[in-house]
Amino acid sequence: MTPGALIGAIAGRASSRAIAFLAVLVVTVLFVMGLAFVILVAPSQTPGAPGGVAAVRPSTAVPGTLPLRGAVSVAAVAVPTSIDLAAFHATAEMALGRSPAERQAGGRPTFTPTPATAPPPKPGVSAKSGVAEVAKQVATPQATDTIQLPATPTRPPTRTPTVTPTETPSATPTPTPTPTPLPSPCTAPIRVPRLHPGYGYLVIVNHETPGHLLAQWPVQRGTILIYKGRPPAFGLQTDVVIGGVPGTPTLLVGTSGTGGVRLHQEPAGEYAFYFFNGSAGALPEVTAALSYWTYGHCP
């Protein structure tokens, strides 16, 4: 045998083995897919249920099946205890796109393999254990997320507005203007004590506005002397008995009696009235009168 023929024979044998291995692998995959379809899909597609899924009531048992109860919001899965091979093959052929005539004729349809939705069984794991594992996963309740609802907001207490008292401004008292008093004459009584010869009684008055000056001394033999200002010989004395007569010039010199002495118009200022006894005998104590001008008071 030539080397070329030998290489061709080896290549042909290797190609046949690869094709056989690929065929066994494809059949195994198809078997697992068909078995999963029969277990998970076929029993739930019953007519008359919305979406083709019929809920299994816990109190109703399906003959020939083992009911698996799921948790809340998980549909129960029924695992059949027996497999109808004819239905299984028909479903598998339908999934592969082959008609029953092609399956009987033994033809091999041409198709593009699609990614398997289920992984092939692990070595050493049987198909029944795989089915039980799938059923266990379906029956196991899935953890659901707990939704935390926001707490109902508490309305803050209504605040009562504080009324701030408004201060009412007090009325400022308007000062009442005091009327300026008008000047008027003041006639004041003067008590002249008993005077011995050569002594006199001194009285000082404040003439506040221009006007007349009047002095009355109801005795006999007495003399009344009126001075502008205070004579230096009298010093700061007033309403006192003094001996002698000062040498200061006088405004008026008059005699005592009922008529008295009078100056008709004199300017405002300080004036001195001196009641003097120039007689040879004593003069009794009497009440004299002085009249001068002031603003609203007397004396």
C-alpha positions in Angstrom: 0.0 0.0 0.0 1.3 3.4 -0.9 1.8 6.2 1.6 -0.9 8.3 0.0 -3.4 5.4 0.3 -2.4 4.8 3.9 -2.9 8.5 4.8 -6.3 8.5 3.0 -7.4 5.4 4.9 -6.4 6.9 8.3 -8.1 10.1 7.5 -11.3 8.3 6.4 -11.3 6.3 9.6 -10.7 9.4 11.7 -13.5 11.2 9.9 -15.9 8.4 10.5 -15.1 8.4 14.2 -15.6 12.1 14.5 -18.9 12.0 12.7 -20.1 9.2 15.0 -19.0 11.1 18.1 -20.8 14.2 16.9 -23.9 12.3 16.2 -24.0 10.7 19.7 -23.4 14.1 21.2 -26.3 15.7 19.2 -28.6 12.9 20.1 -27.8 13.3 23.8 -28.4 17.0 23.7 -31.7 16.5 21.9 -32.7 13.9 24.4 -32.1 16.2 27.4 -33.9 19.2 25.6 -36.9 17.0 24.9 -37.0 15.6 28.4 -36.8 19.2 29.9 -39.6 20.3 27.5 -41.9 17.4 28.5 -41.3 18.1 32.2 -41.5 21.9 32.3 -43.6 23.0 29.3 -46.0 20.3 28.1 -47.9 19.6 31.3 -48.6 23.3 31.9 -50.0 24.1 28.4 -53.6 23.1 29.0 -56.5 24.8 27.1 -58.7 27.3 28.8 -56.0 28.9 31.1 -54.7 32.3 30.5 -51.3 32.2 28.8 -51.4 28.4 28.6 -50.5 27.9 32.2 -52.9 26.2 34.6 -52.4 26.7 38.3 -52.6 23.4 40.2 -54.8 23.6 43.3 -53.2 22.2 46.4 -56.4 20.1 47.2 -56.5 18.5 43.6 -54.1 15.7 42.8 -53.4 14.8 39.1 -53.4 11.1 38.5 -49.9 9.7 37.7 -48.1 12.9 38.8 -46.3 14.1 41.9 -47.5 17.6 42.8 -44.8 20.0 44.0 -46.0 22.9 46.0 -44.2 26.2 45.5 -43.9 29.2 47.7 -45.9 32.3 47.3 -46.0 33.6 43.7 -44.3 30.4 42.4 -46.4 28.1 40.2 -46.5 24.4 41.2 -44.8 22.0 38.9 -46.1 18.5 38.3 -43.5 15.8 37.6 -44.9 12.9 35.7 -44.0 9.5 36.9 -44.1 7.9 33.5 -42.9 9.2 30.1 -44.7 8.7 26.8 -41.9 7.9 24.4 -44.0 8.5 21.3 -45.0 11.9 22.5 -41.5 12.6 23.5 -40.1 11.7 20.0 -42.8 13.7 18.3 -42.1 16.7 20.4 -38.3 16.4 19.8 -38.8 16.0 16.0 -41.1 19.0 16.0 -38.4 21.1 17.9 -35.8 19.9 15.3 -38.0 20.8 12.3 -38.4 17.2 11.1 -41.7 15.6 10.0 -42.7 12.1 11.0 -42.1 10.9 7.3 -38.5 12.2 7.4 -37.9 10.5 10.7 -39.2 7.1 9.3 -37.3 7.5 6.1 -34.1 8.0 8.1 -33.2 11.2 6.3 -30.9 13.6 8.0 -32.3 17.1 7.8 -29.9 20.0 7.4 -30.1 22.6 10.1 -28.0 25.2 11.8 -27.4 24.2 15.4 -28.5 26.8 17.9 -27.0 27.3 21.4 -28.4 24.9 23.8 -30.6 26.4 26.4 -29.6 23.7 29.0 -26.1 22.5 29.6 -25.3 18.8 29.0 -25.5 16.5 32.0 -22.3 16.1 33.9 -20.5 12.8 33.7 -21.8 10.4 36.3 -25.2 12.3 36.7 -28.2 10.4 35.3 -31.1 12.1 33.6 -33.5 11.4 36.4 -31.2 13.1 38.9 -31.0 16.1 36.6 -34.8 16.2 36.4 -35.1 16.0 40.2 -32.6 18.8 40.5 -34.6 21.0 38.1 -37.8 20.3 40.0 -36.1 21.1 43.3 -34.9 24.4 41.9 -38.4 25.2 40.7 -40.0 24.2 44.0 -37.6 26.2 46.1 -39.1 29.5 47.0 -37.1 32.4 45.6 -36.2 35.2 48.0 -38.1 38.2 47.3 -36.9 41.7 47.9 -38.6 43.4 50.8 -39.9 46.8 49.8 -39.5 49.3 52.5 -42.5 51.6 52.4 -41.7 55.1 53.5 -43.1 56.0 56.8 -46.1 58.2 56.8 -44.8 61.7 57.3 -46.0 63.3 60.5 -47.5 66.7 60.1 -45.6 69.2 62.3 -47.8 70.8 65.0 -49.5 74.0 63.9 -47.8 76.8 65.5 -50.0 79.4 67.1 -48.8 82.9 66.1 -47.7 84.9 69.1 -49.5 88.3 69.1 -47.0 91.0 69.8 -48.7 93.8 71.7 -48.3 97.0 69.8 -47.3 99.8 72.1 -49.6 102.8 71.8 -47.5 105.9 72.0 -48.7 107.9 74.9 -49.7 111.4 74.1 -46.9 113.8 74.9 -48.4 116.3 77.3 -48.5 119.7 75.8 -47.3 122.2 78.3 -49.9 124.8 79.0 -48.2 128.1 78.6 -48.3 130.0 81.8 -49.7 133.4 81.0 -47.3 136.2 81.8 -48.7 138.0 84.8 -49.5 141.7 84.2 -47.9 144.3 86.4 -50.1 145.7 89.1 -49.7 147.9 92.2 -49.0 146.2 95.5 -50.1 147.8 98.7 -48.4 146.1 101.6 -49.0 146.8 105.3 -45.9 147.6 107.3 -45.8 147.3 111.1 -43.6 150.3 112.4 -42.4 149.7 116.0 -42.3 152.4 118.8 -39.6 154.9 117.9 -37.6 157.1 120.3 -36.4 160.5 119.3 -33.5 160.3 116.8 -34.3 156.7 115.6 -36.0 155.4 112.4 -37.3 152.2 110.9 -35.9 151.0 107.5 -37.8 149.0 104.8 -36.4 148.0 101.4 -38.8 147.1 98.5 -38.2 145.9 94.9 -40.1 148.0 92.4 -40.4 145.6 89.4 -42.0 147.9 86.8 -42.1 151.6 86.2 -45.0 153.2 88.2 -45.8 155.3 91.2 -44.5 154.9 94.8 -46.6 155.7 97.9 -46.0 155.7 101.7 -48.5 156.3 104.5 -47.6 156.6 108.3 -50.6 157.7 110.4 -48.7 159.4 113.2 -48.0 163.0 114.2 -44.5 164.7 114.0 -43.0 161.8 112.0 -40.8 162.2 108.8 -40.7 159.8 105.7 -37.6 159.7 103.6 -37.4 157.8 100.2 -34.0 156.8 98.7 -33.2 155.4 95.2 -31.3 152.2 96.0 -29.8 151.3 99.4 -27.8 154.0 101.2 -24.3 152.8 102.1 -24.8 153.9 105.7 -27.6 151.3 106.1 -25.5 148.4 104.9 -27.4 145.2 104.2 -30.0 145.7 106.9 -33.7 145.8 106.3 -36.8 146.0 108.5 -34.7 147.2 111.4 -34.5 150.2 113.7 -31.5 152.5 113.0 -30.3 155.6 114.8 -29.6 158.8 112.9 -30.1 159.9 109.3 -27.6 159.0 106.5 -26.1 161.7 104.3 -27.2 160.1 101.1 -29.4 162.3 98.9 -33.1 161.5 99.0 -35.7 161.3 96.2 -38.4 162.7 98.5 -38.8 163.8 102.1 -42.4 164.1 103.5 -44.3 164.3 106.8 -46.4 161.6 108.3 -50.1 161.8 108.6 -53.2 160.5 106.8 -52.2 161.9 103.4 -48.7 160.4 103.1 -46.0 161.0 100.4 -46.2 160.0 96.8 -43.8 159.7 93.8 -45.9 159.6 90.5 -43.6 157.7 88.1 -40.4 156.0 89.0 -38.4 153.3 87.0 -38.0 149.8 88.2 -35.4 149.1 90.9 -34.7 148.9 94.6 -36.0 151.6 96.9 -35.5 152.4 100.6 -38.3 153.8 102.8 -37.1 155.3 106.1 -39.6 156.2 108.9 -37.7 158.6 111.2 -38.7 160.2 114.5 -37.3 163.7 114.5 -39.5 165.0 117.3 -38.8 165.5 121.0 -41.0 162.7 122.1 -41.5 159.0 121.3 -43.8 157.9 118.5 -46.2 155.0 119.2 -46.2 151.7 117.3 -48.6 151.8 114.3 -49.3 150.1 110.9 -48.1 152.0 107.9 -48.6 151.2 104.2 -46.3 151.0 101.2 -47.5 150.9 97.6 -45.3 149.9 94.6 -45.5 147.8 91.4 -44.9 144.0 90.9 -45.8 141.2 88.5 -48.6 139.2 90.2 -47.4 139.0 93.7 -47.7 141.2 96.9 -45.4 141.5 98.6 
